[in-house]
């Protein structure tokens, strides 16, 4: 029997919504099922409507579903907002104190049961127990997961959570639920991971030794994860006074030979652009993660979007090369982050990783174990590598634009750099030949950088109609393709993760045989579509765009594509 069930837990921030969701995710993982979950929350500490939506499936899933089978309403507002999303045979669980409702609603005394277990703090565990009972989960499996979740908090806390879950479980155990299924013991299919943690682990795998940041949603989770690992790895994580300090600190660390990175969101990246230019002209390798959220200005601080593509490609004054990547999954985020640190150092340029709130905060199932490379290749010259160290030139002209990079105070070569335009030896110069020479030198890297770029990933790539996306929309686009093909459409997709320097030749080749291609983007102007036209001359037939701050559901992409699919 195929399993594909969505549970939505909603309420106010501070009601323990995520606790319920994580318990469900852990139970599903323990039973050998596939998990995908999204977090939707407002930018306030308490109050405001939030929800955690989890999809439990017997097949791999990487996108949320638009229909809900079980709605756990921790307040009345959740019921009013989401009751229309219930699928046929769906149920609602709601506290009886929140009044009555229409249809299949189970009113439970959450508050009373929580107080019986030890206090209102346990209301979310009561709700989790009831939810698991309706899904048909054996209570012993519930206890196993509760032990993992609360075992470190002491025997008293664990016992109270056992009791709270059992009270919720017993309250609904005899209720028939259409979407209940038999849970069988099986090995977990993979680890549960969000994009922020995957980026943090990728930074470690890429030999990052210093991470500096100023907290900004939705990027803070990356540094939180790195900080939690810093006592076990040779890594310093520093919270600084603002984003300007963060980017300048990683430039300083990199100048001294340490691989370094920072993470921020669009507004913080704005503040970093002068530092980005400093890294560009001094040819200092750094990595910046921009976890996108809708703007401009403060915009929607806890929502998702893909509005910064053009910005990061052109950020800072004048022209200089940089890498821009946009991973589509946590697995890819791990690989891309390690690769960005490697390539930034190899070509002595900044590298920017575009994440977003959806990728950063959603829970996915890792497709494979993550592993660091056996050896880290470094691109730093030693004394013996440099002929005539007394004549060393930090910005010496070379065929590929990459000069031998010595470290200051680490040997005989004297390392001179400046944020002004300069000569080969690093001293300031306003002479015309020096200016032209340095611009050409920096740009000489680009053809070699393009060779490092991966082509877009194909999924049924020889189809007549291609859906084209980038970054975190990958999962929703691929599921939309599967469903369109099941309905008889000759549809495939491309997903770009390597965006700058733009792999124009590979993109044109991948799109060349398609009769039509449609852009699928979380912005208002099809920014990748514009880039494709600029770089290849190819023009998209239509665009499926969403810019309300919420992620794509596959059905939205399907609805947008139907007018083109025959």
Secondary structure in CASP SS format (residue, H / E / C, confidence):
PFRMAT SS
TARGET T0000
AUTHOR 0000-0000-0000
METHOD secondary structure of the structure
MODEL  1
X C 1.00
X C 1.00
X C 1.00
X E 1.00
X E 1.00
X E 1.00
X E 1.00
X E 1.00
X E 1.00
X E 1.00
X E 1.00
X E 1.00
X E 1.00
X C 1.00
X C 1.00
X C 1.00
X H 1.00
X H 1.00
X H 1.00
X H 1.00
X H 1.00
X H 1.00
X H 1.00
X H 1.00
X H 1.00
X H 1.00
X H 1.00
X H 1.00
X H 1.00
X H 1.00
X C 1.00
X C 1.00
X C 1.00
X E 1.00
X E 1.00
X E 1.00
X E 1.00
X E 1.00
X E 1.00
X E 1.00
X C 1.00
X C 1.00
X C 1.00
X C 1.00
X C 1.00
X C 1.00
X E 1.00
X E 1.00
X E 1.00
X E 1.00
X E 1.00
X E 1.00
X E 1.00
X E 1.00
X E 1.00
X E 1.00
X E 1.00
X C 1.00
X C 1.00
X C 1.00
X C 1.00
X C 1.00
X C 1.00
X C 1.00
X C 1.00
X C 1.00
X C 1.00
X E 1.00
X E 1.00
X E 1.00
X E 1.00
X E 1.00
X E 1.00
X C 1.00
X C 1.00
X H 1.00
X H 1.00
X H 1.00
X H 1.00
X H 1.00
X H 1.00
X H 1.00
X H 1.00
X H 1.00
X H 1.00
X E 1.00
X E 1.00
X E 1.00
X E 1.00
X E 1.00
X E 1.00
X E 1.00
X E 1.00
X E 1.00
X E 1.00
X H 1.00
X H 1.00
X H 1.00
X C 1.00
X C 1.00
X C 1.00
X C 1.00
X C 1.00
X C 1.00
X E 1.00
X E 1.00
X E 1.00
X E 1.00
X C 1.00
X H 1.00
X H 1.00
X H 1.00
X H 1.00
X H 1.00
X H 1.00
X H 1.00
X H 1.00
X C 1.00
X C 1.00
X H 1.00
X H 1.00
X H 1.00
X H 1.00
X H 1.00
X H 1.00
X H 1.00
X H 1.00
X H 1.00
X H 1.00
X H 1.00
X H 1.00
X H 1.00
X H 1.00
X H 1.00
X H 1.00
X C 1.00
X C 1.00
X C 1.00
X H 1.00
X H 1.00
X H 1.00
X H 1.00
X H 1.00
X H 1.00
X H 1.00
X H 1.00
X H 1.00
X H 1.00
X H 1.00
X H 1.00
X H 1.00
X H 1.00
X H 1.00
X C 1.00
X H 1.00
X H 1.00
X H 1.00
X H 1.00
X H 1.00
X H 1.00
X H 1.00
X H 1.00
X H 1.00
X H 1.00
X H 1.00
X H 1.00
X H 1.00
X H 1.00
X H 1.00
X H 1.00
X H 1.00
X H 1.00
X C 1.00
X C 1.00
X C 1.00
X C 1.00
X C 1.00
X C 1.00
X C 1.00
X C 1.00
X C 1.00
X C 1.00
X C 1.00
X C 1.00
X C 1.00
X C 1.00
X C 1.00
X C 1.00
X C 1.00
X C 1.00
X C 1.00
X E 1.00
X E 1.00
X E 1.00
X H 1.00
X H 1.00
X H 1.00
X H 1.00
X H 1.00
X H 1.00
X H 1.00
X H 1.00
X H 1.00
X H 1.00
X H 1.00
X C 1.00
X C 1.00
X C 1.00
X C 1.00
X E 1.00
X E 1.00
X E 1.00
X E 1.00
X C 1.00
X C 1.00
X C 1.00
X C 1.00
X C 1.00
X C 1.00
X H 1.00
X H 1.00
X H 1.00
X H 1.00
X H 1.00
X H 1.00
X H 1.00
X H 1.00
X H 1.00
X H 1.00
X C 1.00
X C 1.00
X C 1.00
X C 1.00
X C 1.00
X C 1.00
X E 1.00
X E 1.00
X E 1.00
X E 1.00
X C 1.00
X C 1.00
X C 1.00
X H 1.00
X H 1.00
X H 1.00
X H 1.00
X H 1.00
X H 1.00
X H 1.00
X H 1.00
X H 1.00
X H 1.00
X H 1.00
X H 1.00
X H 1.00
X C 1.00
X C 1.00
X C 1.00
X C 1.00
X E 1.00
X E 1.00
X E 1.00
X E 1.00
X E 1.00
X C 1.00
X H 1.00
X H 1.00
X H 1.00
X H 1.00
X H 1.00
X H 1.00
X H 1.00
X H 1.00
X H 1.00
X H 1.00
X H 1.00
X H 1.00
X H 1.00
X H 1.00
X H 1.00
X H 1.00
X H 1.00
X C 1.00
X C 1.00
X C 1.00
X E 1.00
X E 1.00
X E 1.00
X E 1.00
X E 1.00
X E 1.00
X E 1.00
X C 1.00
X C 1.00
X C 1.00
X C 1.00
X C 1.00
X C 1.00
X C 1.00
X C 1.00
X C 1.00
X C 1.00
X C 1.00
X C 1.00
X C 1.00
X C 1.00
X C 1.00
X C 1.00
X H 1.00
X H 1.00
X H 1.00
X H 1.00
X H 1.00
X H 1.00
X C 1.00
X C 1.00
X C 1.00
X C 1.00
X C 1.00
X C 1.00
X C 1.00
X E 1.00
X E 1.00
X E 1.00
X E 1.00
X C 1.00
X C 1.00
X C 1.00
X C 1.00
X H 1.00
X H 1.00
X H 1.00
X H 1.00
X H 1.00
X H 1.00
X H 1.00
X H 1.00
X H 1.00
X H 1.00
X H 1.00
X H 1.00
X H 1.00
X H 1.00
X H 1.00
X H 1.00
X H 1.00
X H 1.00
X C 1.00
X C 1.00
X E 1.00
X E 1.00
X E 1.00
X E 1.00
X E 1.00
X E 1.00
X E 1.00
X H 1.00
X H 1.00
X H 1.00
X H 1.00
X H 1.00
X C 1.00
X E 1.00
X E 1.00
X E 1.00
X C 1.00
X C 1.00
X C 1.00
X C 1.00
X C 1.00
X C 1.00
X C 1.00
X C 1.00
X C 1.00
X C 1.00
X C 1.00
X C 1.00
X C 1.00
X C 1.00
X C 1.00
X C 1.00
X C 1.00
X H 1.00
X H 1.00
X H 1.00
X C 1.00
X C 1.00
X C 1.00
X H 1.00
X H 1.00
X H 1.00
X C 1.00
X C 1.00
X C 1.00
X C 1.00
X C 1.00
X C 1.00
X C 1.00
X C 1.00
X C 1.00
X C 1.00
X C 1.00
X C 1.00
X C 1.00
X C 1.00
X C 1.00
X C 1.00
X C 1.00
X C 1.00
X C 1.00
X C 1.00
X C 1.00
X C 1.00
X C 1.00
X C 1.00
X C 1.00
X C 1.00
X C 1.00
X C 1.00
X C 1.00
X C 1.00
X E 1.00
X C 1.00
X C 1.00
X C 1.00
X C 1.00
X C 1.00
X E 1.00
X C 1.00
X C 1.00
X C 1.00
X H 1.00
X H 1.00
X H 1.00
X H 1.00
X H 1.00
X H 1.00
X H 1.00
X H 1.00
X H 1.00
X H 1.00
X H 1.00
X H 1.00
X C 1.00
X C 1.00
X H 1.00
X H 1.00
X H 1.00
X H 1.00
X H 1.00
X C 1.00
X C 1.00
X C 1.00
X C 1.00
X C 1.00
X C 1.00
X E 1.00
X E 1.00
X E 1.00
X C 1.00
X C 1.00
X C 1.00
X C 1.00
X C 1.00
X E 1.00
X E 1.00
X E 1.00
X E 1.00
X E 1.00
X E 1.00
X H 1.00
X H 1.00
X H 1.00
X H 1.00
X H 1.00
X H 1.00
X H 1.00
X H 1.00
X H 1.00
X H 1.00
X H 1.00
X H 1.00
X H 1.00
X H 1.00
X H 1.00
X H 1.00
X C 1.00
X C 1.00
X C 1.00
X C 1.00
X E 1.00
X E 1.00
X E 1.00
X E 1.00
X E 1.00
X E 1.00
X C 1.00
X E 1.00
X E 1.00
X E 1.00
X C 1.00
X C 1.00
X C 1.00
X H 1.00
X H 1.00
X H 1.00
X H 1.00
X H 1.00
X H 1.00
X H 1.00
X H 1.00
X C 1.00
X C 1.00
X C 1.00
X C 1.00
X E 1.00
X E 1.00
X E 1.00
X E 1.00
X E 1.00
X E 1.00
X C 1.00
X C 1.00
X C 1.00
X C 1.00
X C 1.00
X H 1.00
X H 1.00
X H 1.00
X H 1.00
X H 1.00
X H 1.00
X H 1.00
X H 1.00
X H 1.00
X H 1.00
X C 1.00
X C 1.00
X C 1.00
X C 1.00
X C 1.00
X E 1.00
X E 1.00
X E 1.00
X E 1.00
X C 1.00
X C 1.00
X C 1.00
X C 1.00
X C 1.00
X C 1.00
X C 1.00
X C 1.00
X H 1.00
X H 1.00
X H 1.00
X H 1.00
X H 1.00
X H 1.00
X H 1.00
X H 1.00
X C 1.00
X C 1.00
X C 1.00
X C 1.00
X C 1.00
END
